[in-house]
Amino acid sequence: MKRTLALLAAVLLLTTGVQVQAQAAPTTEAGTYVADKATKIDVMGEWAHPDDDTSIIGPCGVWHQRYGTKCGIIMVTRGEGGGNSAGNELGPDLGLRRENEDRVAHYRSGTVDIFNLDRVDFFYNQSAPLTQYFWDEQETLRRVTRVIRTTQPEIYIGFTPTLQAGHGNHQQAGRLIWEGVLAAADPTKFPEQLKGPKALSTWQVKKVFSGGSTAGTGGTTTAANCTTGFVPTGLDPVAGVWTGYDSPYKWPAGNLQGQPAGTPKSWQQVADEGRAAYPTQSRVMYKGVSAPACPRFGMTQSFVPFQPNTSPAAGQDDAILFGATKQDPGGLPKGTVEYLTFSRFLNVAGEPFQATLHLKGSLPKGQVALTVPAGWTVSAPQKTGKINGSKELTFTVTPSSTAAVNQNFKISALFTSDDGKSGYTDSVIRIVSPAEGRFQRWGNWQEYDQWLANTAPQATRLGRSAAIQSMAVGGTIALPVVVHNWSSQPQSGTVGLTLPANFSADATSKPYPSIQPGAETTVTFQLTSTDTSLPPTQNVSIPITTTYSAPSGSGSETLTLSLVPATAIAHAAAAPVVDGVATPGEYSGETLDIGRVWQGACSDANDCGAGSTAKVTWSDDALYFFVHVRDEYQSYAVTPQECVGHWQADSVEILLDPRGTASQVLKDTANTFKLGIFPFTNDPANANGPCWERDADNHQGYSSGPLSIGNAPGVQVATTAKWVGSNETTTPHAYAGGGYDLEVKIPLSALPAAVDPARLGLNITPYDNDDTSAAGTTTLRHIDMSTRTGWSALGSVQSDPYRWGQATLTGYTPPADRPTTPAPPNVSNPNLDGALSPQTIAQSARTGVPISGRVPTKDLKLLYAELGRNSLELYTFAKTPGTARLFLWTGAIGAIPVYTTSCSPAADPAPDYGLTPCAVTDGGYPPWSPDMSGHVVKQAERQLANGVKHLSIPLTAAQRAKLAADGRLLVSFETAQNEVQAFDVRLSGR
């Protein structure tokens, strides 16, 4: 003991100890931070959820093996908000499991660094503004910027920021690529990261691949350098990589695919196995044999010279690296900066604009020439002189007077040095009409265009928002068209509508007055749907044509209008009895057709679809629903713990937008009430009766049974469905009578705001899952294989309140004291804090990148750690109070198998083990909770005050033996200021 105390005293004096932390530090020369080898990332991807990122598995494997390239991933959420088809974990517990799935998917490709930002995964939506609300937009950008500045990636890959990304989380993750690249290079953004003892430096990403097109012809999938001969159909430069190369991973003896034992798997095989490594997300073990492929990436921004697709070098499998991690074949020094900017992006035919080439580096004398489209003119080539530093050269470009409108055009620049070296770059501008008429954007479309204009104008090359609107059949709406003068001349003309059948307007053509350059005016039409029946195709197109005067001409865009059903909900003479039977006189309103398919397909005429109906009435302060669902096969029966994620079993969702304005105010389903009802369960304590939950709405979570959070008070459900009693397909699974009935009462007081009786948003959507058993097995699985139908049946309609049907409540008046503004949304399940993830802690300790991109601290030191006879003994010294989380870990930590296999571990060692089947029944799920498949031997949390602290963690003999054989201590430390620190201490052999 005296020796230990003396050791501690010496350690305190020296402020050193056994701490293991790869904390990157700025170099002393000129105070410039440089990422070390453990921290540096060459190619960074950024996505919103685990499994969004699988497109880079094969490419990163090839780049890592052949060119020494290190990939990393910024993962904004861990996908905790989704369902779990492989277990009962939800919320943070699910996040822990999904983080590991993502690591398993990528680990073999050398992508071992996944930087989770710990943002909440709330629910499926199609709104970037709603995502910003939940993610705390500026804090998320701050974390992205810190990770970029710390890891200093050369290349950035990920989602498009456009609305075409679909999921609002995906859109926002795409935006964070553009915003993060800008912020990391901007000394005025998050300047606190650039100061003090832990100061980073600004960083310029060299190439960005976000939203670029990869369409084209030529190239191959059967040989190396697979983009050779590829001709893009768009204007984005395209780089590809062949995934037919042999990987270092071998086929094990006895593999189900029949491949020769010991022969290498291709990188495409590795990629497809990784793509399937997400069992909690309804993925199943990959059991096929992969053909080589040529994944391609469309570049949308470059700050370095690169090879155009007309160059043979652009076809090489390492072309994406040129100018970034490898010298460009043109011969300019690696690190040379070269890119184009324009005086404006939106231009008019015949009117000049400026193009500026930016060069930076140590370059010999040379000249720059610009190449423009045929018929355009550009000023003469310019001499550069010798460059040591930065130089800008500006050219005047004049588009042809006949240049097509609503189209992007490429402008390229070539620097040629006097000694024969060259550097190529290009970018695009867009030609628009001199006077452009656009349907007036609203909601998410308006917000996206504002983001382009105010935050990331460079992304405008990807396109502005589409013209989108909805209206009820038989209704009338205002249709405003904004006319903007982009030219240098005053403009006047007309705006006209081309109406499809069953529409009328107050006029089909209206004039607009003379507008000055840069000004705009609005022309508004009244549009009426003259047919009250819902057409087979709910989307119709309305071309909008705008003429202009100088020079005389016209331009157009097309409005996509979604027609949605409408109904008047009658007042019931007496409240229906919720018993699963529609007694005559209980429901006097019209019968709603809820059998239109909007996703998937019915297996046959008896399976689903036609014949599914609903009736709705109101009484007192409640809505009553009687729903008949046509279905021939009972799905998997959920347990009470699985009574969430209704799309993974037979269910009916009732969707209500109380104010009818959720999309207009940028909250989408966060302002709504969505009730998912399972008609039967595997719950003997409740006679296997129905259960229900709220999902993706104002207060999601369990709504019935022992796990209810009280978010649907007063809801009543009755059903005629009776579970067949087994999830085995050997038991007949037919519904008696070819379907089931549901009767539901929803008190209007349970909705997030008072109902506007003139504009209630309403939809009713059955989900039909049939036989979900895996090939060769007889057990139904809790996974999503649903066919989805509805009253308003448009793709992704569950997330788009503006495309739900519209209902009025005849004679209803809400209570005067009921709020008309919805309460702030509550997603119930929080996100996982990275300080509670052993895999994240280990990565942070190894790389020095702080947990979740938060502010790092060095205020904790681990002075002494050792396994005692029946405990772990640990001494710490804290300069600042905080919370320490301790994980005693055994075994490998980078990737924990997600599937069971009968293949021999000796023939298929880690990290490949668990991804190859040797029997048709392989692909089960190893036990996960509560100890991460047995790897967490023990964990503890301790509050640390200033000064020295002795911590003793009791251990059983078995626990101590595990740690002594192959153990480590992982520690995260969080201060009250949300600063973080991570440690990884080897225990085995101590």
Secondary structure as UniProt FT lines:
FT   HELIX           2..14
FT   HELIX           29..31
FT   TURN            37..39
FT   STRAND          43..47
FT   TURN            50..53
FT   HELIX           54..56
FT   HELIX           57..67
FT   STRAND          71..75
FT   TURN            80..81
FT   HELIX           92..107
FT   TURN            108..110
FT   STRAND          113..116
FT   HELIX           128..135
FT   HELIX           137..151
FT   STRAND          155..158
FT   HELIX           163..165
FT   HELIX           168..184
FT   TURN            187..188
FT   HELIX           191..194
FT   TURN            197..198
FT   STRAND          207..210
FT   STRAND          216..217
FT   TURN            226..229
FT   STRAND          231..232
FT   STRAND          238..240
FT   STRAND          246..250
FT   TURN            253..254
FT   TURN            256..257
FT   TURN            261..262
FT   STRAND          264..266
FT   HELIX           267..275
FT   HELIX           279..281
FT   STRAND          296..298
FT   STRAND          301..302
FT   TURN            309..310
FT   HELIX           312..315
FT   TURN            317..318
FT   HELIX           319..321
FT   TURN            323..325
FT   TURN            329..330
FT   TURN            334..335
FT   STRAND          337..342
FT   STRAND          346..348
FT   TURN            349..350
FT   STRAND          353..363
FT   STRAND          366..371
FT   TURN            374..375
FT   STRAND          377..378
FT   STRAND          382..383
FT   STRAND          387..398
FT   TURN            401..402
FT   STRAND          407..417
FT   TURN            418..419
FT   STRAND          422..432
FT   STRAND          435..439
FT   HELIX           443..454
FT   HELIX           457..462
FT   STRAND          467..472
FT   TURN            473..474
FT   STRAND          476..485
FT   STRAND          491..497
FT   TURN            501..502
FT   STRAND          503..505
FT   STRAND          509..515
FT   TURN            517..518
FT   STRAND          520..529
FT   STRAND          539..549
FT   TURN            550..551
FT   STRAND          552..564
FT   STRAND          566..571
FT   TURN            584..585
FT   STRAND          592..593
FT   STRAND          596..599
FT   TURN            605..607
FT   TURN            610..611
FT   STRAND          613..619
FT   TURN            620..621
FT   STRAND          622..630
FT   HELIX           640..642
FT   HELIX           646..648
FT   STRAND          651..657
FT   TURN            662..666
FT   HELIX           668..671
FT   STRAND          673..678
FT   HELIX           684..686
FT   TURN            687..688
FT   STRAND          691..694
FT   STRAND          701..702
FT   HELIX           705..707
FT   TURN            713..714
FT   STRAND          716..719
FT   TURN            729..730
FT   HELIX           736..738
FT   STRAND          739..747
FT   HELIX           748..750
FT   TURN            757..758
FT   STRAND          760..768
FT   TURN            775..776
FT   STRAND          787..790
FT   TURN            795..796
FT   HELIX           797..799
FT   HELIX           801..803
FT   STRAND          805..809
FT   TURN            810..811
FT   TURN            816..817
FT   HELIX           834..836
FT   HELIX           838..847
FT   HELIX           851..853
FT   STRAND          860..867
FT   STRAND          871..878
FT   STRAND          882..890
FT   TURN            905..907
FT   TURN            910..914
FT   TURN            920..921
FT   TURN            929..935
FT   STRAND          936..944
FT   STRAND          947..954
FT   HELIX           957..966
FT   STRAND          967..975
FT   TURN            976..977
FT   STRAND          980..986
FT   TURN            988..989
//
